[in-house]
Amino acid sequence: MHGTNMKREREVCWRLRSLLQEEELRASADPKYAHFNDDLHVEITAFAPPAEAHARIAYALVEVRKFLVPVCFPHHLCCAAPYCLTQ
């Protein structure tokens, strides 16, 4: 279990570094990164009987949420307040 937690923590830190780098690029005037200022839209659809479609969409939302809502380990030094849900 400890190895899994460390792997997850490493992944979160990588995502956090990516977010911080994205913020720096967003603040730059470089037109190559102008799309970082646009809204992100995700469409999830399912074609199935209602109960099955609901289950598929619920599963998809859980999977997508992992990439949209960062998780933070409060004891870790790489956690920055704007991205940390535990502070």
N, C-alpha and C positions, 0 to 999 in steps of 0.2 A: 504494500500500500504506500509506503514511503516513497518508493521510486516513481509511482504514478503521480503523487503530489508534486514531486520535484519536476517531473516532465511537464505537468500542467503549469507550474509556476514559471518555468522557462518559456513556455509558449505564451503565457500572459505577458511576460516581460518583453518578448519579441514584438508582440502586438502593441504594447505601450510605446516602445521605441519607434515603431512604425507610425503610430499616431502622432508622436511628438515631431517626427521628421515631416509628416504630412502637414502639420500646423506650420512648420517653418516654410515649407514650399507654398502653402496657401497664402502666407503673408508676403511672399516674394512677388514681384511685379512681372515675373516671367510668364508670358502667355501660354507656354507649354503646360503650366499647372493651373490655368484658370478654371478648368473643370472641377477642381477641388472645392470651389465655392458654390457649385451647383448642388441642388437637393438630390438625395439618393432615393430612387423609387424601386421598389421590389414588388413584383406581382406574383402571387401564388394562386394557382388554380388547380382544381381537381375535378375530373369527370368520372363520377361513380355514383352509386346509390347514396342517398343523403348520409347515412351513418358512416359508410366507408369514406366518403369525401370529407366529412368532418374529421375523422381520425387522421386521414392523410394530411390535411391542412394543419391540424394541431401538431403533428410530427414535424412538418416542414417549418412551422413557426419556431419550434424548439431548436431546430438545427440552425435556422437563420439567426435567431437571437444570440447564439454563441459568438457570432461575428459582429453583431451590432452593439451589444452591451458588454463592455469589458468587466472582467472579474479582477479583483485586486486582493493581493495577500498583504494585510496591513503591516506585517513584520518586515516586508521586503523593501530595500532602499530605492528600488526603481519606481515605486508607486508615486505618482504625482497627483495632487489633490483634484484637479479638474476631471481626471479619469477614474478616480477611485470611488467605488460605490460603498466602501466600508468606512469611509471617514465622515 
